[in-house]
């Protein structure tokens, strides 16, 4: 019995979408997560432009991020130094149709959903004074994709040989 061939990338528009989104996630890991993960102070007058951008974001949308708790540094460091290389491998796998990425994509999606949705969204919306976002719409505009996209990826990778079907 012969296995069905993978569909070409042009027949898998969801994977093209994922390639674009995860390329953007690489950039946001560099801009945001690496600064937090490395413990670079995020101030309005920092010599580091990325730290300035992060300060502007946190001052308007995310006081938890601006407070720089140690546990959040670990989460951001994981994003910058573990997820970022994974995004590169994921993009290549999506483009080439490497089915063996499936298990790793499921592990990633489960981790990122758990580490973002539960502690970060939980604190931002239900935390104590000084932790809650003053701008829920702005916070969600910046952060919802980091839960929704992995959730869609998890659904995409739900069955074996994901690249033999459109979704």
C-alpha positions in Angstrom: 0.0 0.0 0.0 1.4 3.4 -1.0 1.0 6.4 1.3 -0.6 9.4 -0.1 1.7 12.2 -1.0 1.7 15.5 0.9 -0.2 18.3 -0.7 2.0 21.1 -2.2 2.2 24.2 -0.1 0.1 26.1 -2.6 -2.8 23.7 -1.8 -2.4 24.3 2.0 -3.3 27.9 2.5 -3.5 27.5 6.3 0.2 26.6 6.3 1.0 29.7 4.2 -0.8 31.7 6.9 1.1 29.9 9.7 4.4 30.6 7.9 3.6 34.3 7.8 2.4 34.5 11.4 5.3 32.5 12.8 7.7 34.8 10.9 6.1 37.7 12.7 6.4 35.8 16.0 10.2 35.5 15.4 10.3 39.3 15.2 8.2 39.8 18.3 10.4 37.4 20.2 13.4 39.5 19.4 11.7 42.8 20.1 9.9 41.9 23.3 10.7 38.5 24.8 14.5 38.7 24.5 14.5 42.1 26.4 12.3 40.7 29.2 14.1 37.4 29.3 17.6 39.0 29.5 16.4 41.3 32.3 17.2 44.5 30.4 15.5 47.4 32.3 12.5 48.7 30.4 12.5 52.4 30.8 11.3 55.4 28.8 14.9 56.7 28.5 16.8 53.4 28.0 19.7 53.4 25.5 18.1 50.2 24.1 15.4 51.1 21.7 13.7 47.7 22.2 13.5 48.4 26.0 11.9 51.8 25.2 9.3 50.1 22.9 8.5 47.6 25.6 8.2 50.3 28.2 5.7 52.2 26.0 3.7 49.0 25.5 3.6 48.1 29.2 2.9 51.7 30.3 -0.3 51.7 28.3 -1.4 48.1 28.2 0.4 45.7 30.5 1.6 46.7 34.0 2.5 43.1 34.8 5.0 43.2 32.0 6.4 46.5 33.2 6.8 45.2 36.7 9.1 42.5 35.4 8.4 39.7 37.9 11.0 36.9 37.8 8.5 34.3 36.8 7.5 36.4 33.7 11.2 36.7 32.8 11.3 32.9 32.7 8.3 32.7 30.5 9.7 35.4 28.2 13.1 33.8 28.2 11.5 30.5 27.1 9.8 32.3 24.3 12.9 34.1 23.2 15.4 31.3 23.4 13.4 28.1 22.9 10.3 29.1 21.0 12.1 31.3 18.6 14.4 28.5 17.2 11.3 26.3 17.1 9.5 28.9 15.0 12.4 28.7 12.4 12.1 24.9 12.3 8.3 25.0 12.2 8.4 27.4 9.2 10.7 25.2 7.3 8.6 22.1 8.2 5.4 23.8 7.1 7.0 24.9 3.8 8.5 21.5 3.1 5.6 19.4 4.5 7.7 17.6 7.1 5.0 15.6 9.0 7.4 14.8 11.8 6.9 18.3 13.2 3.5 17.3 14.3 4.3 16.1 17.8 6.6 19.1 18.5 3.9 21.5 17.2 1.4 19.9 19.6 3.8 20.2 22.5 4.6 23.8 21.6 0.9 24.8 21.2 0.0 23.2 24.5 2.9 24.9 26.4 2.3 28.3 24.9 -1.5 28.2 25.5 -0.9 27.1 29.1 1.9 29.6 29.8 0.0 32.5 28.2 -3.7 31.9 28.8 -3.5 30.8 32.4 -1.0 32.9 34.3 -0.6 36.0 32.1 -4.2 36.5 31.0 -5.3 35.4 34.5 -3.2 38.0 36.2 -3.9 40.7 33.7 -7.7 40.4 34.0 -8.1 39.0 37.6 -4.9 40.0 39.4 -4.5 42.4 42.2 -4.1 46.2 41.9 -1.2 47.3 39.8 -1.3 44.0 37.9 -4.5 44.3 35.9 -4.4 45.8 32.5 -5.9 49.4 32.3 -6.6 48.8 28.7 -8.1 45.3 28.0 -8.7 46.0 24.3 -5.1 47.1 23.8 -3.8 44.2 25.8 -5.9 41.7 23.8 -4.9 43.4 20.5 -1.2 42.7 21.3 -1.6 39.3 22.9 -4.6 37.4 21.7 -2.8 36.0 18.7 -0.3 34.2 21.0 -3.1 32.0 22.3 -5.3 31.8 19.2 -2.7 31.0 16.6 -1.2 28.1 18.7 -4.8 26.9 19.3 -5.4 26.8 15.5 -2.1 25.1 15.0 -3.0 22.5 17.6 -6.3 21.9 15.7 -4.4 21.7 12.4 -2.0 19.1 13.8 -4.8 17.0 15.3 -4.4 14.0 13.0 -1.4 12.2 11.6 0.2 13.3 8.4 -1.2 16.8 8.5 0.3 17.9 5.2 -1.8 15.4 3.3 -4.9 17.5 3.9 -5.8 21.2 3.6 -6.8 21.5 7.3 
